[in-house]
Amino acid sequence: MIRKVYEVDPLRCPACGGQMRIISFIEEPKTIDRIIRHLELTFEAERPPPPRVVQQQLLMAAEESGEYF
């Protein structure tokens, strides 16, 4: 969905353009908050997400074309 909605591949390295892979997930909220504070990250999107109806249409189109995984 990130690729469809924001038109960027979240698994493409921004530095070299190589393919990245997920090696683990951090699910503990306290750990996530600690990392975010340490990195001084913000949650301001460059543009807002599309309305819910558009999201559903994108999802259905991706499923039909086989791009949804």
MDTraj code that builds the backbone (N, CA, C; nanometers):
import mdtraj as md
import numpy as np

residues = "MET ILE ARG LYS VAL TYR GLU VAL ASP PRO LEU ARG CYS PRO ALA CYS GLY GLY GLN MET ARG ILE ILE SER PHE ILE GLU GLU PRO LYS THR ILE ASP ARG ILE ILE ARG HIS LEU GLU LEU THR PHE GLU ALA GLU ARG PRO PRO PRO PRO ARG VAL VAL GLN GLN GLN LEU LEU MET ALA ALA GLU GLU SER GLY GLU TYR PHE".split()
xyz = np.array([
    [0.0823, -0.1195, 0.0000],
    [0.0000, 0.0000, 0.0000],
    [0.0865, 0.1256, 0.0000],
    [0.1980, 0.1236, 0.0704],
    [0.2854, 0.2414, 0.0718],
    [0.3320, 0.2727, -0.0697],
    [0.3661, 0.1702, -0.1437],
    [0.4125, 0.1899, -0.2812],
    [0.3024, 0.2516, -0.3665],
    [0.1793, 0.2043, -0.3505],
    [0.0674, 0.2555, -0.4305],
    [0.0266, 0.3962, -0.3884],
    [0.0110, 0.4177, -0.2587],
    [-0.0417, 0.5447, -0.2097],
    [0.0607, 0.6570, -0.2207],
    [0.1822, 0.6321, -0.1754],
    [0.2831, 0.7373, -0.1718],
    [0.3814, 0.7320, -0.2887],
    [0.3667, 0.6324, -0.3736],
    [0.4484, 0.6172, -0.4931],
    [0.5983, 0.6093, -0.4622],
    [0.6318, 0.5393, -0.3548],
    [0.7707, 0.5110, -0.3193],
    [0.7792, 0.3656, -0.2747],
    [0.8906, 0.3025, -0.3021],
    [0.9113, 0.1645, -0.2601],
    [0.9801, 0.1671, -0.1240],
    [0.9117, 0.1249, -0.0167],
    [0.9714, 0.1310, 0.1164],
    [1.0898, 0.0359, 0.1342],
    [1.1089, -0.0577, 0.0432],
    [1.2201, -0.1511, 0.0532],
    [1.3324, -0.1184, -0.0452],
    [1.3325, 0.0027, -0.0971],
    [1.4395, 0.0490, -0.1865],
    [1.5282, 0.1432, -0.1060],
    [1.6577, 0.1169, -0.1013],
    [1.7519, 0.1977, -0.0238],
    [1.7585, 0.3393, -0.0818],
    [1.7330, 0.4413, 0.0008],
    [1.7390, 0.5779, -0.0510],
    [1.8809, 0.6224, -0.0854],
    [1.9814, 0.5580, -0.0286],
    [2.1203, 0.5974, -0.0541],
    [2.1742, 0.5383, -0.1841],
    [2.1559, 0.4060, -0.2029],
    [2.2182, 0.3413, -0.3198],
    [2.1170, 0.2856, -0.4201],
    [1.9885, 0.2805, -0.3822],
    [1.8864, 0.2276, -0.4715],
    [1.8752, 0.0767, -0.4691],
    [1.9530, 0.0097, -0.3831],
    [1.9472, -0.1360, -0.3728],
    [1.8213, -0.1847, -0.3027],
    [1.7931, -0.3114, -0.3188],
    [1.6759, -0.3719, -0.2576],
    [1.7060, -0.4072, -0.1116],
    [1.6204, -0.3611, -0.0195],
    [1.6347, -0.3946, 0.1220],
    [1.5376, -0.5069, 0.1553],
    [1.5581, -0.5697, 0.2707],
    [1.4648, -0.6715, 0.3155],
    [1.4383, -0.6529, 0.4637],
    [1.3231, -0.6972, 0.5082],
    [1.2845, -0.6875, 0.6487],
    [1.3518, -0.8010, 0.7239],
    [1.4227, -0.7672, 0.8314],
    [1.4887, -0.8717, 0.9091],
    [1.4235, -0.8913, 1.0453],
    [1.3435, -0.7932, 1.0907],
    [1.2700, -0.8101, 1.2158],
    [1.1669, -0.6987, 1.2300],
    [1.0752, -0.7189, 1.3226],
    [0.9741, -0.6196, 1.3561],
    [0.9874, -0.5845, 1.5035],
    [0.9772, -0.4583, 1.5355],
    [0.9736, -0.4153, 1.6750],
    [0.8281, -0.3846, 1.7063],
    [0.7706, -0.4559, 1.8017],
    [0.6285, -0.4418, 1.8318],
    [0.6009, -0.3809, 1.9688],
    [0.6990, -0.3753, 2.0558],
    [0.6801, -0.3233, 2.1911],
    [0.6686, -0.1706, 2.1859],
    [0.5515, -0.1139, 2.2229],
    [0.5311, 0.0316, 2.2140],
    [0.6369, 0.1139, 2.2884],
    [0.6790, 0.0704, 2.4045],
    [0.7795, 0.1465, 2.4797],
    [0.9126, 0.1525, 2.4038],
    [0.9494, 0.0424, 2.3421],
    [1.0732, 0.0382, 2.2644],
    [1.0634, 0.1282, 2.1422],
    [0.9506, 0.1248, 2.0753],
    [0.9284, 0.2093, 1.9574],
    [0.9363, 0.3567, 1.9958],
    [0.8689, 0.3945, 2.1048],
    [0.8726, 0.5342, 2.1502],
    [1.0142, 0.5784, 2.1837],
    [1.0904, 0.4910, 2.2449],
    [1.2282, 0.5233, 2.2820],
    [1.3147, 0.5480, 2.1574],
    [1.2976, 0.4649, 2.0564],
    [1.3727, 0.4813, 1.9314],
    [1.3340, 0.6119, 1.8631],
    [1.2050, 0.6394, 1.8580],
    [1.1568, 0.7622, 1.7935],
    [1.2120, 0.8857, 1.8637],
    [1.2092, 0.8859, 1.9967],
    [1.2646, 0.9991, 2.0715],
    [1.4148, 1.0132, 2.0467],
    [1.4861, 0.9024, 2.0485],
    [1.6311, 0.9057, 2.0273],
    [1.6668, 0.9619, 1.8899],
    [1.5921, 0.9227, 1.7878],
    [1.6186, 0.9691, 1.6518],
    [1.5588, 1.1064, 1.6230],
    [1.4851, 1.1605, 1.7210],
    [1.4191, 1.2908, 1.7069],
    [1.3328, 1.2965, 1.5813],
    [1.2537, 1.1921, 1.5609],
    [1.1661, 1.1831, 1.4438],
    [1.0346, 1.2555, 1.4691],
    [0.9729, 1.3007, 1.3611],
    [0.8391, 1.3592, 1.3682],
    [0.7477, 1.2779, 1.2774],
    [0.6208, 1.3015, 1.2879],
    [0.5242, 1.2258, 1.2092],
    [0.4457, 1.3154, 1.1156],
    [0.5106, 1.4134, 1.0585],
    [0.4445, 1.5023, 0.9648],
    [0.4635, 1.4481, 0.8236],
    [0.3544, 1.4093, 0.7615],
    [0.3602, 1.3552, 0.6258],
    [0.3770, 1.4682, 0.5251],
    [0.4418, 1.4369, 0.4134],
    [0.4576, 1.5363, 0.3073],
    [0.3224, 1.5736, 0.2483],
    [0.2334, 1.4756, 0.2425],
    [0.0973, 1.5014, 0.1963],
    [0.0053, 1.4072, 0.2724],
    [-0.1197, 1.4452, 0.2900],
    [-0.2110, 1.3590, 0.3660],
    [-0.2463, 1.2340, 0.2858],
    [-0.2844, 1.1269, 0.3553],
    [-0.3262, 1.0072, 0.2823],
    [-0.4555, 1.0338, 0.2067],
    [-0.4839, 0.9560, 0.1026],
    [-0.6074, 0.9772, 0.0272],
    [-0.7291, 0.9413, 0.1124],
    [-0.8462, 0.9920, 0.0744],
    [-0.9678, 0.9572, 0.1466],
    [-0.9897, 0.8060, 0.1468],
    [-1.0655, 0.7583, 0.2412],
    [-1.0885, 0.6145, 0.2591],
    [-1.1417, 0.5487, 0.1315],
    [-1.2296, 0.6157, 0.0596],
    [-1.2861, 0.5595, -0.0629],
    [-1.1755, 0.5354, -0.1656],
    [-1.0831, 0.6294, -0.1780],
    [-0.9737, 0.6155, -0.2732],
    [-0.8830, 0.5003, -0.2305],
    [-0.8578, 0.4865, -0.1004],
    [-0.7754, 0.3766, -0.0507],
    [-0.8372, 0.2427, -0.0891],
    [-0.9686, 0.2298, -0.0728],
    [-1.0365, 0.1050, -0.1078],
    [-1.0267, 0.0782, -0.2573],
    [-1.0413, 0.1823, -0.3389],
    [-1.0305, 0.1653, -0.4833],
    [-0.8891, 0.1221, -0.5225],
    [-0.7868, 0.1814, -0.4600],
    [-0.6494, 0.1430, -0.4887],
    [-0.6231, -0.0013, -0.4490],
    [-0.6748, -0.0419, -0.3345],
    [-0.6574, -0.1788, -0.2872],
    [-0.7232, -0.2777, -0.3830],
    [-0.8452, -0.2467, -0.4252],
    [-0.9158, -0.3360, -0.5168],
    [-0.8420, -0.3443, -0.6509],
    [-0.7920, -0.2324, -0.7007],
    [-0.7191, -0.2327, -0.8274],
    [-0.5898, -0.3130, -0.8156],
    [-0.5219, -0.2995, -0.7031],
    [-0.3980, -0.3743, -0.6828],
    [-0.4247, -0.5239, -0.6734],
    [-0.5321, -0.5610, -0.6064],
    [-0.5674, -0.7028, -0.5948],
    [-0.6019, -0.7608, -0.7316],
    [-0.6751, -0.6846, -0.8119],
    [-0.7147, -0.7318, -0.9437],
    [-0.5944, -0.7488, -1.0370],
    [-0.4965, -0.6586, -1.0235],
    [-0.3814, -0.6666, -1.1128],
    [-0.2730, -0.7619, -1.0603],
    [-0.2915, -0.8134, -0.9393],
    [-0.1938, -0.9057, -0.8816],
    [-0.0755, -0.8362, -0.8190],
    [-0.0821, -0.7035, -0.8020],
    [0.0284, -0.6295, -0.7426],
    [0.0235, -0.6293, -0.5910],
    [-0.0862, -0.6684, -0.5364],
    [-0.1019, -0.6685, -0.3901],
    [-0.0424, -0.7977, -0.3355],
    [0.0454, -0.7844, -0.2370],
    [0.1058, -0.9039, -0.1796],
    [0.1018, -0.8997, -0.0309],
])
top = md.Topology()
chain = top.add_chain()
for i, resn in enumerate(residues, 1):
    res = top.add_residue(resn, chain, resSeq=i)
    for name in ("N", "CA", "C"):
        top.add_atom(name, md.element.get_by_symbol(name[0]), res)
traj = md.Trajectory(xyz[None], top)
